[in-house]
Amino acid sequence: IPVLSRFIQQLVAHARVPIGTLLASMVYLERLKRRLPKEARGMECTCHRVFLAALIVAGKYFNDVSSKNKYWARYSVVFSVAEVNLMEKQLLALLDYDLRVEQDDFVERLELF
C-alpha cells in the first residue's frame, strides 16, 4: 500500500476532486476522530480507507455529479469495489448520516492553509 500522502495525491489528481469536497472531507475526518476512542487503532491501510470513504461521501453529498464507486476503486488501485462500498456505508453509519457542513466549518479548514 502506498504512503498515505502519495495515496491522497493520486486520488485527488485522478478524480479531479474540487477544493470544497476536500474541505468537507476534512470536516468528516475531524468528526470521526472526535467520535472514536483515543486508543482506537486499525490496520496499516485504515487511514487510507477512512480518507477514501470521507472523499467519496463528501463528493456525493456536495456535487451534482460524482464518481461511481467502481471508479474510486480503480483510482485507489488497492481496494475493490466491494471494499469501497463497505467503507462508504461504515463511514456514513459512524457519522450518524449527518453530512451537513456549515460555512464556518469550511472557513476553519481554509484557515489552516
Phi and psi restraints in degrees (range 20) as a CNS / XPLOR table:
assign (resid 1 and name C) (resid 2 and name N)
       (resid 2 and name CA) (resid 2 and name C) 1.0 -70.1 20.0 2
assign (resid 2 and name N) (resid 2 and name CA)
       (resid 2 and name C) (resid 3 and name N) 1.0 162.0 20.0 2
assign (resid 2 and name C) (resid 3 and name N)
       (resid 3 and name CA) (resid 3 and name C) 1.0 -58.0 20.0 2
assign (resid 3 and name N) (resid 3 and name CA)
       (resid 3 and name C) (resid 4 and name N) 1.0 143.3 20.0 2
assign (resid 3 and name C) (resid 4 and name N)
       (resid 4 and name CA) (resid 4 and name C) 1.0 -55.3 20.0 2
assign (resid 4 and name N) (resid 4 and name CA)
       (resid 4 and name C) (resid 5 and name N) 1.0 -44.9 20.0 2
assign (resid 4 and name C) (resid 5 and name N)
       (resid 5 and name CA) (resid 5 and name C) 1.0 -61.7 20.0 2
assign (resid 5 and name N) (resid 5 and name CA)
       (resid 5 and name C) (resid 6 and name N) 1.0 -38.9 20.0 2
assign (resid 5 and name C) (resid 6 and name N)
       (resid 6 and name CA) (resid 6 and name C) 1.0 -68.2 20.0 2
assign (resid 6 and name N) (resid 6 and name CA)
       (resid 6 and name C) (resid 7 and name N) 1.0 -41.3 20.0 2
assign (resid 6 and name C) (resid 7 and name N)
       (resid 7 and name CA) (resid 7 and name C) 1.0 -58.1 20.0 2
assign (resid 7 and name N) (resid 7 and name CA)
       (resid 7 and name C) (resid 8 and name N) 1.0 -46.4 20.0 2
assign (resid 7 and name C) (resid 8 and name N)
       (resid 8 and name CA) (resid 8 and name C) 1.0 -63.9 20.0 2
assign (resid 8 and name N) (resid 8 and name CA)
       (resid 8 and name C) (resid 9 and name N) 1.0 -45.6 20.0 2
assign (resid 8 and name C) (resid 9 and name N)
       (resid 9 and name CA) (resid 9 and name C) 1.0 -57.9 20.0 2
assign (resid 9 and name N) (resid 9 and name CA)
       (resid 9 and name C) (resid 10 and name N) 1.0 -44.4 20.0 2
assign (resid 9 and name C) (resid 10 and name N)
       (resid 10 and name CA) (resid 10 and name C) 1.0 -65.0 20.0 2
assign (resid 10 and name N) (resid 10 and name CA)
       (resid 10 and name C) (resid 11 and name N) 1.0 -44.5 20.0 2
assign (resid 10 and name C) (resid 11 and name N)
       (resid 11 and name CA) (resid 11 and name C) 1.0 -60.5 20.0 2
assign (resid 11 and name N) (resid 11 and name CA)
       (resid 11 and name C) (resid 12 and name N) 1.0 -49.0 20.0 2
assign (resid 11 and name C) (resid 12 and name N)
       (resid 12 and name CA) (resid 12 and name C) 1.0 -63.4 20.0 2
assign (resid 12 and name N) (resid 12 and name CA)
       (resid 12 and name C) (resid 13 and name N) 1.0 -40.5 20.0 2
assign (resid 12 and name C) (resid 13 and name N)
       (resid 13 and name CA) (resid 13 and name C) 1.0 -68.9 20.0 2
assign (resid 13 and name N) (resid 13 and name CA)
       (resid 13 and name C) (resid 14 and name N) 1.0 -48.4 20.0 2
assign (resid 13 and name C) (resid 14 and name N)
       (resid 14 and name CA) (resid 14 and name C) 1.0 -65.4 20.0 2
assign (resid 14 and name N) (resid 14 and name CA)
       (resid 14 and name C) (resid 15 and name N) 1.0 -39.3 20.0 2
assign (resid 14 and name C) (resid 15 and name N)
       (resid 15 and name CA) (resid 15 and name C) 1.0 -89.4 20.0 2
assign (resid 15 and name N) (resid 15 and name CA)
       (resid 15 and name C) (resid 16 and name N) 1.0 -7.6 20.0 2
assign (resid 15 and name C) (resid 16 and name N)
       (resid 16 and name CA) (resid 16 and name C) 1.0 52.6 20.0 2
assign (resid 16 and name N) (resid 16 and name CA)
       (resid 16 and name C) (resid 17 and name N) 1.0 56.2 20.0 2
assign (resid 16 and name C) (resid 17 and name N)
       (resid 17 and name CA) (resid 17 and name C) 1.0 -72.5 20.0 2
assign (resid 17 and name N) (resid 17 and name CA)
       (resid 17 and name C) (resid 18 and name N) 1.0 125.9 20.0 2
assign (resid 17 and name C) (resid 18 and name N)
       (resid 18 and name CA) (resid 18 and name C) 1.0 -67.8 20.0 2
assign (resid 18 and name N) (resid 18 and name CA)
       (resid 18 and name C) (resid 19 and name N) 1.0 153.9 20.0 2
assign (resid 18 and name C) (resid 19 and name N)
       (resid 19 and name CA) (resid 19 and name C) 1.0 -57.5 20.0 2
assign (resid 19 and name N) (resid 19 and name CA)
       (resid 19 and name C) (resid 20 and name N) 1.0 -42.0 20.0 2
assign (resid 19 and name C) (resid 20 and name N)
       (resid 20 and name CA) (resid 20 and name C) 1.0 -59.0 20.0 2
assign (resid 20 and name N) (resid 20 and name CA)
       (resid 20 and name C) (resid 21 and name N) 1.0 -38.1 20.0 2
assign (resid 20 and name C) (resid 21 and name N)
       (resid 21 and name CA) (resid 21 and name C) 1.0 -67.0 20.0 2
assign (resid 21 and name N) (resid 21 and name CA)
       (resid 21 and name C) (resid 22 and name N) 1.0 -40.4 20.0 2
assign (resid 21 and name C) (resid 22 and name N)
       (resid 22 and name CA) (resid 22 and name C) 1.0 -63.3 20.0 2
assign (resid 22 and name N) (resid 22 and name CA)
       (resid 22 and name C) (resid 23 and name N) 1.0 -43.1 20.0 2
assign (resid 22 and name C) (resid 23 and name N)
       (resid 23 and name CA) (resid 23 and name C) 1.0 -64.4 20.0 2
assign (resid 23 and name N) (resid 23 and name CA)
       (resid 23 and name C) (resid 24 and name N) 1.0 -42.2 20.0 2
assign (resid 23 and name C) (resid 24 and name N)
       (resid 24 and name CA) (resid 24 and name C) 1.0 -63.2 20.0 2
assign (resid 24 and name N) (resid 24 and name CA)
       (resid 24 and name C) (resid 25 and name N) 1.0 -38.1 20.0 2
assign (resid 24 and name C) (resid 25 and name N)
       (resid 25 and name CA) (resid 25 and name C) 1.0 -59.1 20.0 2
assign (resid 25 and name N) (resid 25 and name CA)
       (resid 25 and name C) (resid 26 and name N) 1.0 -41.5 20.0 2
assign (resid 25 and name C) (resid 26 and name N)
       (resid 26 and name CA) (resid 26 and name C) 1.0 -62.1 20.0 2
assign (resid 26 and name N) (resid 26 and name CA)
       (resid 26 and name C) (resid 27 and name N) 1.0 -40.0 20.0 2
assign (resid 26 and name C) (resid 27 and name N)
       (resid 27 and name CA) (resid 27 and name C) 1.0 -61.6 20.0 2
assign (resid 27 and name N) (resid 27 and name CA)
       (resid 27 and name C) (resid 28 and name N) 1.0 -46.6 20.0 2
assign (resid 27 and name C) (resid 28 and name N)
       (resid 28 and name CA) (resid 28 and name C) 1.0 -62.5 20.0 2
assign (resid 28 and name N) (resid 28 and name CA)
       (resid 28 and name C) (resid 29 and name N) 1.0 -40.8 20.0 2
assign (resid 28 and name C) (resid 29 and name N)
       (resid 29 and name CA) (resid 29 and name C) 1.0 -64.3 20.0 2
assign (resid 29 and name N) (resid 29 and name CA)
       (resid 29 and name C) (resid 30 and name N) 1.0 -39.7 20.0 2
assign (resid 29 and name C) (resid 30 and name N)
       (resid 30 and name CA) (resid 30 and name C) 1.0 -66.8 20.0 2
assign (resid 30 and name N) (resid 30 and name CA)
       (resid 30 and name C) (resid 31 and name N) 1.0 -40.6 20.0 2
assign (resid 30 and name C) (resid 31 and name N)
       (resid 31 and name CA) (resid 31 and name C) 1.0 -61.2 20.0 2
assign (resid 31 and name N) (resid 31 and name CA)
       (resid 31 and name C) (resid 32 and name N) 1.0 -43.9 20.0 2
assign (resid 31 and name C) (resid 32 and name N)
       (resid 32 and name CA) (resid 32 and name C) 1.0 -63.0 20.0 2
assign (resid 32 and name N) (resid 32 and name CA)
       (resid 32 and name C) (resid 33 and name N) 1.0 -42.5 20.0 2
assign (resid 32 and name C) (resid 33 and name N)
       (resid 33 and name CA) (resid 33 and name C) 1.0 -59.5 20.0 2
assign (resid 33 and name N) (resid 33 and name CA)
       (resid 33 and name C) (resid 34 and name N) 1.0 -39.9 20.0 2
assign (resid 33 and name C) (resid 34 and name N)
       (resid 34 and name CA) (resid 34 and name C) 1.0 -67.4 20.0 2
assign (resid 34 and name N) (resid 34 and name CA)
       (resid 34 and name C) (resid 35 and name N) 1.0 -29.7 20.0 2
assign (resid 34 and name C) (resid 35 and name N)
       (resid 35 and name CA) (resid 35 and name C) 1.0 -83.0 20.0 2
assign (resid 35 and name N) (resid 35 and name CA)
       (resid 35 and name C) (resid 36 and name N) 1.0 -27.9 20.0 2
assign (resid 35 and name C) (resid 36 and name N)
       (resid 36 and name CA) (resid 36 and name C) 1.0 -83.9 20.0 2
assign (resid 36 and name N) (resid 36 and name CA)
       (resid 36 and name C) (resid 37 and name N) 1.0 148.9 20.0 2
assign (resid 36 and name C) (resid 37 and name N)
       (resid 37 and name CA) (resid 37 and name C) 1.0 -62.5 20.0 2
assign (resid 37 and name N) (resid 37 and name CA)
       (resid 37 and name C) (resid 38 and name N) 1.0 144.9 20.0 2
assign (resid 37 and name C) (resid 38 and name N)
       (resid 38 and name CA) (resid 38 and name C) 1.0 -58.4 20.0 2
assign (resid 38 and name N) (resid 38 and name CA)
       (resid 38 and name C) (resid 39 and name N) 1.0 -30.0 20.0 2
assign (resid 38 and name C) (resid 39 and name N)
       (resid 39 and name CA) (resid 39 and name C) 1.0 -85.9 20.0 2
assign (resid 39 and name N) (resid 39 and name CA)
       (resid 39 and name C) (resid 40 and name N) 1.0 3.5 20.0 2
assign (resid 39 and name C) (resid 40 and name N)
       (resid 40 and name CA) (resid 40 and name C) 1.0 -62.2 20.0 2
assign (resid 40 and name N) (resid 40 and name CA)
       (resid 40 and name C) (resid 41 and name N) 1.0 132.8 20.0 2
assign (resid 40 and name C) (resid 41 and name N)
       (resid 41 and name CA) (resid 41 and name C) 1.0 -134.1 20.0 2
assign (resid 41 and name N) (resid 41 and name CA)
       (resid 41 and name C) (resid 42 and name N) 1.0 158.2 20.0 2
assign (resid 41 and name C) (resid 42 and name N)
       (resid 42 and name CA) (resid 42 and name C) 1.0 -136.9 20.0 2
assign (resid 42 and name N) (resid 42 and name CA)
       (resid 42 and name C) (resid 43 and name N) 1.0 -163.6 20.0 2
assign (resid 42 and name C) (resid 43 and name N)
       (resid 43 and name CA) (resid 43 and name C) 1.0 -80.7 20.0 2
assign (resid 43 and name N) (resid 43 and name CA)
       (resid 43 and name C) (resid 44 and name N) 1.0 176.3 20.0 2
assign (resid 43 and name C) (resid 44 and name N)
       (resid 44 and name CA) (resid 44 and name C) 1.0 -58.0 20.0 2
assign (resid 44 and name N) (resid 44 and name CA)
       (resid 44 and name C) (resid 45 and name N) 1.0 -33.5 20.0 2
assign (resid 44 and name C) (resid 45 and name N)
       (resid 45 and name CA) (resid 45 and name C) 1.0 -95.2 20.0 2
assign (resid 45 and name N) (resid 45 and name CA)
       (resid 45 and name C) (resid 46 and name N) 1.0 6.4 20.0 2
assign (resid 45 and name C) (resid 46 and name N)
       (resid 46 and name CA) (resid 46 and name C) 1.0 -61.2 20.0 2
assign (resid 46 and name N) (resid 46 and name CA)
       (resid 46 and name C) (resid 47 and name N) 1.0 -44.1 20.0 2
assign (resid 46 and name C) (resid 47 and name N)
       (resid 47 and name CA) (resid 47 and name C) 1.0 -61.4 20.0 2
assign (resid 47 and name N) (resid 47 and name CA)
       (resid 47 and name C) (resid 48 and name N) 1.0 -39.1 20.0 2
assign (resid 47 and name C) (resid 48 and name N)
       (resid 48 and name CA) (resid 48 and name C) 1.0 -62.8 20.0 2
assign (resid 48 and name N) (resid 48 and name CA)
       (resid 48 and name C) (resid 49 and name N) 1.0 -44.6 20.0 2
assign (resid 48 and name C) (resid 49 and name N)
       (resid 49 and name CA) (resid 49 and name C) 1.0 -65.0 20.0 2
assign (resid 49 and name N) (resid 49 and name CA)
       (resid 49 and name C) (resid 50 and name N) 1.0 -44.9 20.0 2
assign (resid 49 and name C) (resid 50 and name N)
       (resid 50 and name CA) (resid 50 and name C) 1.0 -66.5 20.0 2
assign (resid 50 and name N) (resid 50 and name CA)
       (resid 50 and name C) (resid 51 and name N) 1.0 -42.4 20.0 2
assign (resid 50 and name C) (resid 51 and name N)
       (resid 51 and name CA) (resid 51 and name C) 1.0 -63.2 20.0 2
assign (resid 51 and name N) (resid 51 and name CA)
       (resid 51 and name C) (resid 52 and name N) 1.0 -46.0 20.0 2
assign (resid 51 and name C) (resid 52 and name N)
       (resid 52 and name CA) (resid 52 and name C) 1.0 -59.3 20.0 2
assign (resid 52 and name N) (resid 52 and name CA)
       (resid 52 and name C) (resid 53 and name N) 1.0 -45.2 20.0 2
assign (resid 52 and name C) (resid 53 and name N)
       (resid 53 and name CA) (resid 53 and name C) 1.0 -61.5 20.0 2
assign (resid 53 and name N) (resid 53 and name CA)
       (resid 53 and name C) (resid 54 and name N) 1.0 -42.4 20.0 2
assign (resid 53 and name C) (resid 54 and name N)
       (resid 54 and name CA) (resid 54 and name C) 1.0 -63.3 20.0 2
assign (resid 54 and name N) (resid 54 and name CA)
       (resid 54 and name C) (resid 55 and name N) 1.0 -40.3 20.0 2
assign (resid 54 and name C) (resid 55 and name N)
       (resid 55 and name CA) (resid 55 and name C) 1.0 -65.1 20.0 2
assign (resid 55 and name N) (resid 55 and name CA)
       (resid 55 and name C) (resid 56 and name N) 1.0 -43.4 20.0 2
assign (resid 55 and name C) (resid 56 and name N)
       (resid 56 and name CA) (resid 56 and name C) 1.0 -63.4 20.0 2
assign (resid 56 and name N) (resid 56 and name CA)
       (resid 56 and name C) (resid 57 and name N) 1.0 -49.0 20.0 2
assign (resid 56 and name C) (resid 57 and name N)
       (resid 57 and name CA) (resid 57 and name C) 1.0 -63.0 20.0 2
assign (resid 57 and name N) (resid 57 and name CA)
       (resid 57 and name C) (resid 58 and name N) 1.0 -44.0 20.0 2
assign (resid 57 and name C) (resid 58 and name N)
       (resid 58 and name CA) (resid 58 and name C) 1.0 -63.5 20.0 2
assign (resid 58 and name N) (resid 58 and name CA)
       (resid 58 and name C) (resid 59 and name N) 1.0 -43.0 20.0 2
assign (resid 58 and name C) (resid 59 and name N)
       (resid 59 and name CA) (resid 59 and name C) 1.0 -60.7 20.0 2
assign (resid 59 and name N) (resid 59 and name CA)
       (resid 59 and name C) (resid 60 and name N) 1.0 -43.3 20.0 2
assign (resid 59 and name C) (resid 60 and name N)
       (resid 60 and name CA) (resid 60 and name C) 1.0 -70.8 20.0 2
assign (resid 60 and name N) (resid 60 and name CA)
       (resid 60 and name C) (resid 61 and name N) 1.0 -33.6 20.0 2
assign (resid 60 and name C) (resid 61 and name N)
       (resid 61 and name CA) (resid 61 and name C) 1.0 -77.1 20.0 2
assign (resid 61 and name N) (resid 61 and name CA)
       (resid 61 and name C) (resid 62 and name N) 1.0 -38.7 20.0 2
assign (resid 61 and name C) (resid 62 and name N)
       (resid 62 and name CA) (resid 62 and name C) 1.0 -100.1 20.0 2
assign (resid 62 and name N) (resid 62 and name CA)
       (resid 62 and name C) (resid 63 and name N) 1.0 -11.2 20.0 2
assign (resid 62 and name C) (resid 63 and name N)
       (resid 63 and name CA) (resid 63 and name C) 1.0 -119.1 20.0 2
assign (resid 63 and name N) (resid 63 and name CA)
       (resid 63 and name C) (resid 64 and name N) 1.0 139.1 20.0 2
assign (resid 63 and name C) (resid 64 and name N)
       (resid 64 and name CA) (resid 64 and name C) 1.0 -63.3 20.0 2
assign (resid 64 and name N) (resid 64 and name CA)
       (resid 64 and name C) (resid 65 and name N) 1.0 -36.7 20.0 2
assign (resid 64 and name C) (resid 65 and name N)
       (resid 65 and name CA) (resid 65 and name C) 1.0 -122.9 20.0 2
assign (resid 65 and name N) (resid 65 and name CA)
       (resid 65 and name C) (resid 66 and name N) 1.0 128.4 20.0 2
assign (resid 65 and name C) (resid 66 and name N)
       (resid 66 and name CA) (resid 66 and name C) 1.0 -136.7 20.0 2
assign (resid 66 and name N) (resid 66 and name CA)
       (resid 66 and name C) (resid 67 and name N) 1.0 152.4 20.0 2
assign (resid 66 and name C) (resid 67 and name N)
       (resid 67 and name CA) (resid 67 and name C) 1.0 -62.2 20.0 2
assign (resid 67 and name N) (resid 67 and name CA)
       (resid 67 and name C) (resid 68 and name N) 1.0 144.2 20.0 2
assign (resid 67 and name C) (resid 68 and name N)
       (resid 68 and name CA) (resid 68 and name C) 1.0 -76.2 20.0 2
assign (resid 68 and name N) (resid 68 and name CA)
       (resid 68 and name C) (resid 69 and name N) 1.0 158.5 20.0 2
assign (resid 68 and name C) (resid 69 and name N)
       (resid 69 and name CA) (resid 69 and name C) 1.0 -61.7 20.0 2
assign (resid 69 and name N) (resid 69 and name CA)
       (resid 69 and name C) (resid 70 and name N) 1.0 -27.7 20.0 2
assign (resid 69 and name C) (resid 70 and name N)
       (resid 70 and name CA) (resid 70 and name C) 1.0 -64.9 20.0 2
assign (resid 70 and name N) (resid 70 and name CA)
       (resid 70 and name C) (resid 71 and name N) 1.0 -32.3 20.0 2
assign (resid 70 and name C) (resid 71 and name N)
       (resid 71 and name CA) (resid 71 and name C) 1.0 -75.8 20.0 2
assign (resid 71 and name N) (resid 71 and name CA)
       (resid 71 and name C) (resid 72 and name N) 1.0 -38.1 20.0 2
assign (resid 71 and name C) (resid 72 and name N)
       (resid 72 and name CA) (resid 72 and name C) 1.0 -60.1 20.0 2
assign (resid 72 and name N) (resid 72 and name CA)
       (resid 72 and name C) (resid 73 and name N) 1.0 -41.0 20.0 2
assign (resid 72 and name C) (resid 73 and name N)
       (resid 73 and name CA) (resid 73 and name C) 1.0 -61.0 20.0 2
assign (resid 73 and name N) (resid 73 and name CA)
       (resid 73 and name C) (resid 74 and name N) 1.0 -42.4 20.0 2
assign (resid 73 and name C) (resid 74 and name N)
       (resid 74 and name CA) (resid 74 and name C) 1.0 -65.4 20.0 2
assign (resid 74 and name N) (resid 74 and name CA)
       (resid 74 and name C) (resid 75 and name N) 1.0 -44.2 20.0 2
assign (resid 74 and name C) (resid 75 and name N)
       (resid 75 and name CA) (resid 75 and name C) 1.0 -62.7 20.0 2
assign (resid 75 and name N) (resid 75 and name CA)
       (resid 75 and name C) (resid 76 and name N) 1.0 -36.5 20.0 2
assign (resid 75 and name C) (resid 76 and name N)
       (resid 76 and name CA) (resid 76 and name C) 1.0 -70.4 20.0 2
assign (resid 76 and name N) (resid 76 and name CA)
       (resid 76 and name C) (resid 77 and name N) 1.0 -29.4 20.0 2
assign (resid 76 and name C) (resid 77 and name N)
       (resid 77 and name CA) (resid 77 and name C) 1.0 73.7 20.0 2
assign (resid 77 and name N) (resid 77 and name CA)
       (resid 77 and name C) (resid 78 and name N) 1.0 -29.0 20.0 2
assign (resid 77 and name C) (resid 78 and name N)
       (resid 78 and name CA) (resid 78 and name C) 1.0 -108.4 20.0 2
assign (resid 78 and name N) (resid 78 and name CA)
       (resid 78 and name C) (resid 79 and name N) 1.0 -11.7 20.0 2
assign (resid 78 and name C) (resid 79 and name N)
       (resid 79 and name CA) (resid 79 and name C) 1.0 -116.0 20.0 2
assign (resid 79 and name N) (resid 79 and name CA)
       (resid 79 and name C) (resid 80 and name N) 1.0 145.2 20.0 2
assign (resid 79 and name C) (resid 80 and name N)
       (resid 80 and name CA) (resid 80 and name C) 1.0 -83.4 20.0 2
assign (resid 80 and name N) (resid 80 and name CA)
       (resid 80 and name C) (resid 81 and name N) 1.0 167.2 20.0 2
assign (resid 80 and name C) (resid 81 and name N)
       (resid 81 and name CA) (resid 81 and name C) 1.0 -60.4 20.0 2
assign (resid 81 and name N) (resid 81 and name CA)
       (resid 81 and name C) (resid 82 and name N) 1.0 -41.8 20.0 2
assign (resid 81 and name C) (resid 82 and name N)
       (resid 82 and name CA) (resid 82 and name C) 1.0 -61.0 20.0 2
assign (resid 82 and name N) (resid 82 and name CA)
       (resid 82 and name C) (resid 83 and name N) 1.0 -41.2 20.0 2
assign (resid 82 and name C) (resid 83 and name N)
       (resid 83 and name CA) (resid 83 and name C) 1.0 -65.8 20.0 2
assign (resid 83 and name N) (resid 83 and name CA)
       (resid 83 and name C) (resid 84 and name N) 1.0 -42.6 20.0 2
assign (resid 83 and name C) (resid 84 and name N)
       (resid 84 and name CA) (resid 84 and name C) 1.0 -62.9 20.0 2
assign (resid 84 and name N) (resid 84 and name CA)
       (resid 84 and name C) (resid 85 and name N) 1.0 -43.5 20.0 2
assign (resid 84 and name C) (resid 85 and name N)
       (resid 85 and name CA) (resid 85 and name C) 1.0 -58.8 20.0 2
assign (resid 85 and name N) (resid 85 and name CA)
       (resid 85 and name C) (resid 86 and name N) 1.0 -44.7 20.0 2
assign (resid 85 and name C) (resid 86 and name N)
       (resid 86 and name CA) (resid 86 and name C) 1.0 -64.9 20.0 2
assign (resid 86 and name N) (resid 86 and name CA)
       (resid 86 and name C) (resid 87 and name N) 1.0 -42.6 20.0 2
assign (resid 86 and name C) (resid 87 and name N)
       (resid 87 and name CA) (resid 87 and name C) 1.0 -57.6 20.0 2
assign (resid 87 and name N) (resid 87 and name CA)
       (resid 87 and name C) (resid 88 and name N) 1.0 -45.0 20.0 2
assign (resid 87 and name C) (resid 88 and name N)
       (resid 88 and name CA) (resid 88 and name C) 1.0 -62.0 20.0 2
assign (resid 88 and name N) (resid 88 and name CA)
       (resid 88 and name C) (resid 89 and name N) 1.0 -47.7 20.0 2
assign (resid 88 and name C) (resid 89 and name N)
       (resid 89 and name CA) (resid 89 and name C) 1.0 -61.7 20.0 2
assign (resid 89 and name N) (resid 89 and name CA)
       (resid 89 and name C) (resid 90 and name N) 1.0 -42.8 20.0 2
assign (resid 89 and name C) (resid 90 and name N)
       (resid 90 and name CA) (resid 90 and name C) 1.0 -64.9 20.0 2
assign (resid 90 and name N) (resid 90 and name CA)
       (resid 90 and name C) (resid 91 and name N) 1.0 -42.5 20.0 2
assign (resid 90 and name C) (resid 91 and name N)
       (resid 91 and name CA) (resid 91 and name C) 1.0 -65.1 20.0 2
assign (resid 91 and name N) (resid 91 and name CA)
       (resid 91 and name C) (resid 92 and name N) 1.0 -43.6 20.0 2
assign (resid 91 and name C) (resid 92 and name N)
       (resid 92 and name CA) (resid 92 and name C) 1.0 -56.7 20.0 2
assign (resid 92 and name N) (resid 92 and name CA)
       (resid 92 and name C) (resid 93 and name N) 1.0 -43.6 20.0 2
assign (resid 92 and name C) (resid 93 and name N)
       (resid 93 and name CA) (resid 93 and name C) 1.0 -64.6 20.0 2
assign (resid 93 and name N) (resid 93 and name CA)
       (resid 93 and name C) (resid 94 and name N) 1.0 -43.6 20.0 2
assign (resid 93 and name C) (resid 94 and name N)
       (resid 94 and name CA) (resid 94 and name C) 1.0 -64.4 20.0 2
assign (resid 94 and name N) (resid 94 and name CA)
       (resid 94 and name C) (resid 95 and name N) 1.0 -28.8 20.0 2
assign (resid 94 and name C) (resid 95 and name N)
       (resid 95 and name CA) (resid 95 and name C) 1.0 -91.1 20.0 2
assign (resid 95 and name N) (resid 95 and name CA)
       (resid 95 and name C) (resid 96 and name N) 1.0 6.7 20.0 2
assign (resid 95 and name C) (resid 96 and name N)
       (resid 96 and name CA) (resid 96 and name C) 1.0 55.3 20.0 2
assign (resid 96 and name N) (resid 96 and name CA)
       (resid 96 and name C) (resid 97 and name N) 1.0 31.2 20.0 2
assign (resid 96 and name C) (resid 97 and name N)
       (resid 97 and name CA) (resid 97 and name C) 1.0 59.3 20.0 2
assign (resid 97 and name N) (resid 97 and name CA)
       (resid 97 and name C) (resid 98 and name N) 1.0 18.2 20.0 2
assign (resid 97 and name C) (resid 98 and name N)
       (resid 98 and name CA) (resid 98 and name C) 1.0 -94.0 20.0 2
assign (resid 98 and name N) (resid 98 and name CA)
       (resid 98 and name C) (resid 99 and name N) 1.0 99.8 20.0 2
assign (resid 98 and name C) (resid 99 and name N)
       (resid 99 and name CA) (resid 99 and name C) 1.0 -106.5 20.0 2
assign (resid 99 and name N) (resid 99 and name CA)
       (resid 99 and name C) (resid 100 and name N) 1.0 5.8 20.0 2
assign (resid 99 and name C) (resid 100 and name N)
       (resid 100 and name CA) (resid 100 and name C) 1.0 -62.0 20.0 2
assign (resid 100 and name N) (resid 100 and name CA)
       (resid 100 and name C) (resid 101 and name N) 1.0 139.0 20.0 2
assign (resid 100 and name C) (resid 101 and name N)
       (resid 101 and name CA) (resid 101 and name C) 1.0 -132.9 20.0 2
assign (resid 101 and name N) (resid 101 and name CA)
       (resid 101 and name C) (resid 102 and name N) 1.0 124.7 20.0 2
assign (resid 101 and name C) (resid 102 and name N)
       (resid 102 and name CA) (resid 102 and name C) 1.0 -86.9 20.0 2
assign (resid 102 and name N) (resid 102 and name CA)
       (resid 102 and name C) (resid 103 and name N) 1.0 162.7 20.0 2
assign (resid 102 and name C) (resid 103 and name N)
       (resid 103 and name CA) (resid 103 and name C) 1.0 -57.3 20.0 2
assign (resid 103 and name N) (resid 103 and name CA)
       (resid 103 and name C) (resid 104 and name N) 1.0 -39.8 20.0 2
assign (resid 103 and name C) (resid 104 and name N)
       (resid 104 and name CA) (resid 104 and name C) 1.0 -60.2 20.0 2
assign (resid 104 and name N) (resid 104 and name CA)
       (resid 104 and name C) (resid 105 and name N) 1.0 -34.8 20.0 2
assign (resid 104 and name C) (resid 105 and name N)
       (resid 105 and name CA) (resid 105 and name C) 1.0 -62.1 20.0 2
assign (resid 105 and name N) (resid 105 and name CA)
       (resid 105 and name C) (resid 106 and name N) 1.0 -42.7 20.0 2
assign (resid 105 and name C) (resid 106 and name N)
       (resid 106 and name CA) (resid 106 and name C) 1.0 -65.3 20.0 2
assign (resid 106 and name N) (resid 106 and name CA)
       (resid 106 and name C) (resid 107 and name N) 1.0 -43.8 20.0 2
assign (resid 106 and name C) (resid 107 and name N)
       (resid 107 and name CA) (resid 107 and name C) 1.0 -61.6 20.0 2
assign (resid 107 and name N) (resid 107 and name CA)
       (resid 107 and name C) (resid 108 and name N) 1.0 -43.7 20.0 2
assign (resid 107 and name C) (resid 108 and name N)
       (resid 108 and name CA) (resid 108 and name C) 1.0 -58.7 20.0 2
assign (resid 108 and name N) (resid 108 and name CA)
       (resid 108 and name C) (resid 109 and name N) 1.0 -42.2 20.0 2
assign (resid 108 and name C) (resid 109 and name N)
       (resid 109 and name CA) (resid 109 and name C) 1.0 -68.5 20.0 2
assign (resid 109 and name N) (resid 109 and name CA)
       (resid 109 and name C) (resid 110 and name N) 1.0 -39.5 20.0 2
assign (resid 109 and name C) (resid 110 and name N)
       (resid 110 and name CA) (resid 110 and name C) 1.0 -64.8 20.0 2
assign (resid 110 and name N) (resid 110 and name CA)
       (resid 110 and name C) (resid 111 and name N) 1.0 -32.7 20.0 2
assign (resid 110 and name C) (resid 111 and name N)
       (resid 111 and name CA) (resid 111 and name C) 1.0 -64.8 20.0 2
assign (resid 111 and name N) (resid 111 and name CA)
       (resid 111 and name C) (resid 112 and name N) 1.0 -20.6 20.0 2
assign (resid 111 and name C) (resid 112 and name N)
       (resid 112 and name CA) (resid 112 and name C) 1.0 -67.9 20.0 2
assign (resid 112 and name N) (resid 112 and name CA)
       (resid 112 and name C) (resid 113 and name N) 1.0 -20.4 20.0 2
